[in-house]
Amino acid sequence: MCEPKLHIVDDDEAIRDALGWLFQSRNVPVASWPSAEAFLADYDPAMTGCFLLDIRMEGMSGLELFDRLTAMGCRMPVLFLTGHGDVPIAVSALKKGARDFVEKPFNDNDLVDRVIEALAFDAGERARQAGQAGVAARLATLTQRERQVMGLVVAGKLNKVIADELGISMRTVEVHRAHVFEKMGVKTAVELARMLATVG
């Protein structure tokens, strides 16, 4: 996976340079492109971090790039740089899933803070998705019977009740329960329930 960084797409070289300097002075890794087309030519699904897109550019606009990224399944947070007249457009982008928009002229510290929040959000989402994938992989190791026992354990049923419901001995329930806890990497039913809640 690529290093998390701020991906700037803006057709104004002076703004790209100023933003690059600003973010590097706050230790935020930056990559920049002069157009949406140039960015798309370099796009890699393994990229992480967030975007800062100029809403109006020659050729493909920042909004069109956002739509293209969304269609490609890219979930990195997007912030838009907007001129005063672009606020209604930016608001409609928020409704489509953009994270934020910043009006020019912007406050340097405010912009950096918003980008750092977006980078943290992206890292948190990736960690959550990795955790879900890990739980799903563990669930895949359970037998059909272990899944049945697990469902009843999480529902708060006692071993005796589970044995009655499944028509098996209490000792067999205890063995299945132990296997479930071991495979899922938990010590209690509460831990198990909390883990399962993360994958819905």
N, C-alpha and C positions, 0 to 999 in steps of 0.2 A: 504494500500500500504506500502511496506517495506521502511525502511530508505534508502535514496540514499547512495551508498558506492562504493568504488573501489573493484572489484572482481578479485583477483589475482589467476591465475592458472599456477603453475610452479613446475616441479618435483625436483628442486634443493632447498633443505631445507634452505641452507645458503642464497640464493637469496631471498626466501620468507621471511625469518626473517629480512634481511636487508631492503627489500622494506616495510615490515610492520612497522618497526621502522621509516624509512624515512617519510612515509605518516602520521603516527600518530603524528610525530613531527611537521607536518604542519596542524594538525587538520582535516585530511581527513580520514573518517571512512573506515576501511579495513576489508575484509574477505578473507581468502586464502584457497586454496586446493592444494594437492600434485599431482593431476592428473585430466585429463579431465573427466575420468570416475567418480571420486569422486565428481567432481562438478555436473555432470549430475544427480547423485543420489540425490543431495540436491537441484537441480534447482526448482525454484518457479517462475511462470510467473509474479508474483507481484513484483519481484525484480526490483530495479531501480538503476541507476548510470552508471558505465561503466566497461569494462573488460580490464585487462592487461594480455595477454596470451603469454606464451613462445611458439615460433613457433615449436621448436623441443622438444618432450617429449617422454619418454618411453610409449608404448601403443598408445593411440590416440593422434595425434599431435594437436597443437594449431589451425592449419589450418582446420583440420577435425572437431574440436570442433566448430570453427566459422561456418563452413558449416552446422553443426547440429543445432546450435542456429538459424541460418537464416531460415532453413527449419521449425523450430518450431515457427517462427513468432517473435522471439526476436529481438527488434530493438535498444537495448542498444549499444552505441558506443563501438567499439573494437579497442584497441591498441595492437600491437604485439611487443614483445621483440625479437630481432633477433641477431644472430651472423653475422659476416662479410659476410660469404658465402650465407646467406639466403636473401640478399636484393632483388634479382629477384623474389623470392617466395613472399616476403612481398609486392612488387609492384603489383604482380598479385592479392594479397588479397585486396589491395586498389581498384583495378578495380572492385572487387566483392562487394565493399561496406564497407570494413574496414575503420576506421577513420584515422589511423596513424600507423607508426612503428618507433621503437626506437632501434638504434644499441647499442649493448654492446661493450665496456664499455660505459655507458651513463653518461651524466652530471645530477647530482641529481636535481638541480633547474629546468633544462629544462624539465626533466621527470615529476616533480610535476606540473609544469605550464601546460603541455600538458594534464595531467589527470584532472586538475581543469577545463580546457576549455571543456573537454569531458563531465564532470559532469554537467557543466552549459548548454551545448548543450542538454543533455538528459532532464534536467529540463525544458528547453525552449520548446522542442518538446512535452513533456507531457502536458505542460500548453496550448500549441496551440491546441493539440488534444482534451483536455477537453473543450476548448472554442468552437471548431467546434461541439462537441457533444451537447453543450448547445444551440448553434444556431439551430442545426438540431431539437432539442427537441422543441424549440419555433416555428419553421416552421411547425412542425407537428400539432400545435394547430390551425393553420389558416384554414378557410373554403376554398372551391374551388374558390368562388367569391373573397375572400380576397386575395388569391394568384394572381388572375388575376389583381386585382387593384394594388397590390404590384409591379407586373412586369411592369405595365405601369407607375407607380410613379417613379420607379427606372430608367426607360427609359427616364425620364425627361418630361413626358407629363403633361399638365395642367388638372385640374379636369374636365373642360368643354369638352376637347378632349376625356378624358377617358369615360365620360358619353356618348358621341356620339358613341364611338367605341363599348362600351358594351351594348348600348341601355337601359341605366338606367338614372335616374335623377341625377343632380349634387349633390343634398342633400344626395342621397344614396351613391355616391362616397365618399363624405366627411365623412359619418358614417363609411364606410368600411376602409377608409384611417386611421381614428382615431383608429379603432380597431387594424389594422395592427401595427401602431406605438406603441400602448399600449402593445400588445402581444409580440412584438419583443424588447420592452424596449428601444426604440429610440425616439428622439424628432424631427429629421429632415430626409429628404429624403437622404441627403448626408451620415448621420450616418448609415442609413439603407443599402445604397449601399456598404459602407465600410464593414459592418458586413457580407453581403451576399458574398462579394469577398473572405472572409476567408474560405468559404465552397465551393467556386467554383460555 
